[in-house]
Amino acid sequence: FRPGKYPLTSGLVVVQSRAMAGLVAAAASPHAREAATNISVSQRCVLTAGTSSQDHQNHCGRRAEHVDCCDFAEMDACTVRKATRFSTMVSTCSTTTVDWQSGVEESGEDSDSDCDGSLAGQVWLLSQEPGGSRKVQEALEVAPSDMAREALAEELHGHVAKAMRCPHANHVLQKCIAVMRPESLQFIVDELSAREGLVVQAAKHRYACRVVQHTLNKCSASQSAGLVEALLRDAAALACHAIGHYTLEQLFELGTEDQRYRLVRIVERNMRSIGLSTPGGGVVRTVLGSAALEDKIWIARAVLQHPEVLLFLADQPRGNHAVVLVLQTLQDHELSRARGLLLQHVDKLKSSKFGHVVAKLLVSADGPCA
């Protein structure tokens, strides 16, 4: 009997489904073949009643009036062979349908409560894969207690340096920082401080920089003091780096008063190298926008001391706003000098994508020099 050879009606499908269900239930018994064969008589009667004459004619290939010509012996034999094969599978598994269903229900009850436990010993491995990373992050998010989260994060100990550079595991570290207590994040701080220059390298990495920035934001000043010291030692280089300058800007916004003061002095002393780099323009703008008034004046004067820096910043994505802040900070003859230098290149600035912001201020009637 090949499915699709004969057009079957809905009545035939229902009866066959019920017949097959009876065979499956009886398959575990040694008398499976006999039980399946006994179905054919009742099956034949119901088929005759539930099938139209046209369907019957199509099914057996004879005229509709010859109803008892239908012989389902071949079909029944095929069905019995299927049931026999299923019986072998059932006996191999040594379980009944009822037992299997009860087992599924029991496992379903435990699956939710043991969600975190199922990751035990696999956290680091899963964290390095896209799907596994999301699974670990979710487990950290829904963990019932801080202790449960710490148990999951413990498997990341010793892997921070590699995890923060991984495109998937870095998100797991970020999730740890987001949902765990600052004191529980000491392992991240320790591993960032374990090797000389590691935190600086991390601040320059496109993935690891996120871990560094979130750690500085979450941990207390005393807890992250060692990391900040390492960053300040290389602040001049970080200010000129395409990625590292973001960490330095965040440090200026989140650092202590002493740390902010030291950073201002570093930028002031290294203005030429920092100001002539595109990333450095963002650092100068951040310092001029957030520093104390006295510190702003020092930075603005440092820019004015290097005319090439003033002109370069005026035509940069974030440097243009730094120049606007310089013009707003300087006064008297220092402001006049800065305006004079910029007005020499006002036509070029007007046609520039970024310089037009400075040019507009220069020619404005209510500009800083008015």
N, C-alpha and C positions, 0 to 999 in steps of 0.2 A: 504494500500500500504506500504510494508516494503522495505526499501532501501536494495539493495543487492540481493533481490529475483529474479529480472529480470535484465538481462544484458542490460544496456542502452547505446546507442551510443552517440557520441559527439553532434549530432544534437538534441537529446532529452534533454541532459543536458542544452544546451544553451537555448532551448525554455522554459524548466521548470524554469530556472533562470530568464528569462525575464518575464514569467508569474507570478512568485512569487514576482518580483519587482513591477509589476502592482498591485498585491493584497496588498502589503505592503503600497503602496501609497494611495490606496483606502480604507485601513482599518480604517482610521480615520473618514470616512464618515458613516452615518447611513445605506447607501445602499451598504456596503461592500460585503455582501453575494451575492447580485444581480450582482455587478460588477465582482466578481470573477467567477461566473457561466457563464457569457457571454464570457469568454475567451476560454471555452472548444471547441467551434466550430472551431475557427481559429487555435487553438492549434492542434486539430485533423488533420486538413488539412496539416499543416506544418510537423507534425510527419510522415504522410504518404509519403510525398515527400522526406523527409530527412533521411529516414530509409531504409536500404537494405532489400531485401526479406528474407535473412537469419535472420537478426536482428528482423524483424517483426515476423517471425515464432517462434523465441525463446521467444519473448515478450508475445505473446498471446497463445502460445501452440498449434496453428493450422497451417495448410499449408499456404504457402506464398501467394497462389492465392486468398485466402479469405481475401482480404484486409479490407473490410468493416465489418469484424467480430470484429474488435478492438472496445472495449467499454471502454472509459476512465471515465465512470461515477463514478466508485468507487474511482479512483485516484483523480478526480476533487473534489469529496466530501471531501476527506481527506485534499486536499489542502485548500479548503474553511474553514474547521474546524481550520486549522493552522492559516489562515488569521484572523479568528474571534477571536482566542485567542490573537493574536498580536494586534488586534484592541482594546481589553480590556486593554492591557498594554499601548498602545499609549494614550488612553483616560485618563488613570490614571496619566500618566506623564504630560498630557496637553501640549504637544509640538509636532511640526511636525519635519520631518527630516531636513528640511531647517533651522528651528529655532535651532535645536541641533547643526548642523554644524557651524552655525554662532556663537553659544556660544563657541564652541571649538576653533574657530579662535580667538575670543576675549580673551579667557583665555590664549591661546598660546602667544599672544602679551604681556600679562602682566606677564607671568611666569618668563621671563628673568629679567625684570626690578624690579620685586618684590621678587627676590631670597633671598636677605638679610632680607626683611621684613617678609618673611614666617617663619623665625627662631625666631622671636620676642617672648620672653617668654619661649622659649624651649632650649636655648643654653646650660644651665647647664644640663638639662635632657639628651639632645642628646649627650653631650660630654662624658657621662659615658658609651656609647654603641659604638661598633666597627664602624658600618655604620654611626651613628650619629656624631661620632668624626670626621670622614673624611668629612662629610658634613659641619660641623662647620669650619674645617680647610680650606676647599675650599672657604667658604663664606668670611673668613678673608683674604684669598689670593686675591680674586677678588673684594673685597669691593672698591667702587669708591673713597673713601676718608679716611683720618685719622679719621674723625669724625664718619664715618660709622663703622670703625673697633672698635673704642672706645665704640660705642653703643652696639656692640655685646659682647665685653669683659666686659662691665659693669655687665652683668648677671653672671659673674664668681666671682664678688666681694663677699668676705665672704666665698668662697669655695676653696681657694687656698690650704689650708692645706690638704684637702681631694683630690682635683683634682691632685695634684702633685704625690700622691701615687696611683692613679688610673691607670691601664694599658692603658686606652684609653684617659682619660681626660688630662693626663700629656702631650700628644702630642698637645692638644689644647693650653695649656699654652706655650709650646715651639713655636708654631706657632705665638702666640701673641708676644712673645719676638722677633721673627724673623722679623715680618712685622710692628710692632708698634714702635712709637717713644719712646726713653728712659723715657721721662717724663710721658708718658702714662702708663708706667709699675710700677709706684710708688705703686700701690695697691698690687703688688706681693711683693715688698720690705717690705711694711708695715706689711703684714700678715705673712711674714717670721720672722719679728722682734717682732711680737705681743706677742709671748709666749717664755718664757725663754727656751733656748736649742732647739727650734724648727728647726732652720737652721742647727744645728749640726746633729739632727736626720734625717733631709732631706738629708744631704750630705752622710749619711750612707745608704740611701734607694736606691734600684736599679732603681726605676723610678724617684723619687724626686731629686736625685743627678743631673739629667740632667737639671732640672729647675734651680737649684742653680748655676750650672756651666754656663749656658747660660745667667742667670741674671747678674752674675759677669762680663761676657764678654761684655754684651750690655750696662749696666749702667755705668755711670761715677764713678770715685773714690769717689767723695763726696756723691753720691747717695747711693753707696753700702758700705760706711764706717762702718755702724753699723753691717752689715752682716759679714764683714771681721773681726771686733773685736771679734765677737762671735766665729768665726771659729778659730782665733788665740788662744783664751782662751783654746780651746780643741784640739790644733794642735797635741800634743803628742799622744793623743788617736786616732785622725783621721789618723795619719801617719801609724798606725799599723792596721787600719781597711781595710778589703778586698775591700770595695767600697769607703770609705771616703778618702783614700789616693789620689784618682784621683782629687778630689776637691782641696786638699792641694797643689798638684803639679801645678794645673792650677793657683792657687792663687800666687804661687811663680813666675810664668811666667808673670802674668798680674798685680800683685800688684805694689804699689808704692815702691820707694827705701826704705823708712822706714819700710814698711810692709815686704819686702824681707829680710831686715837686721834682723828684729825680728824673722822671721821664721828660718833663719840660726842659730841664737842663741838658739832657741828652739830645733832644731835638734842636735846641738852640745851638749847641756846639757843633752839631753835624748837619746844619741847615743846607749847606751846599749839596752834599751827597743825597740827602733825603729829599730836598726840594726839586732836584733835577731828575727825580724818578716819578713815574706816573702814580705808583702806589703811595709814594711819600706825600703826595698832595692831599690824600685822604687823612693822613696822620696830622699834617699841619692844620687842616680844617678842623679836625676833632679837638685839637689842643686849643685853637683859637676860639672855638665855640663853647668850650666847657671850663677852661682854666679861669683862675682868678684874674682880675683886671691887670694887676702888676705883671703876672706871667704872660698875659696876652701882649702887653707892650713889649716885653723882651723878645717874644717870638716875631712880632711884626717888625721890629727893628732888625732882627737877624735876617729876615727876608729882604729888607731894604738894603742891607749891606752887600747883597749879591744881586745886582740888577738882572743878570741872566736867569736867576731863580724866579724873580718876580714876573718876567716876561714868559718864562716857560709855564709857570703855574697858571697864568691867565688864560692859556689855551689848552688846558687839560680838563678832563671830565669832572673831577672834584677839586682840582686846584683852582679853577675859576672862582668857586665860592670861597676858597681860602683867601684869594686876592681881595675879594669884596670885603671880607672880615678885616684884612690888613688895612684897607682904606678907611674902614669904619673905626679902627682902633687908633691909627696915627693921628697926630694933630700938628697944627702950625706948619713950620718949614719942612718937617718930615713928611707930612701929607702932601705938601706941594711938590716935593721932590718925587714921590712915588707917582703922583698924577702926571708929572712931566715925562717921566720915563715911559709910562703907558700910552700917553697921547701921541708919542712919536710913532706908535704902531697901531693907532686906533682904526685905520682903514682895514688893516689885516684882521684885527680883532672883530670888526663888524661882520666880515664875511666868514668868520670861523664858526664852526658848529658850537663850540663851547666858549670862545672868546667874546661872543656878542653880549654875554651877560655882563662882562666887565665894561665893554664899550658903552653899553646902555647907561651904566652908572656914571661913566666919565662925562658923557654929554648931557646928562640929566641936569636940569636947572636946580633941583634940590639934592644934588649929590653931596658927598661928604665935604667937598671943598667950597661949597657955596657960602 
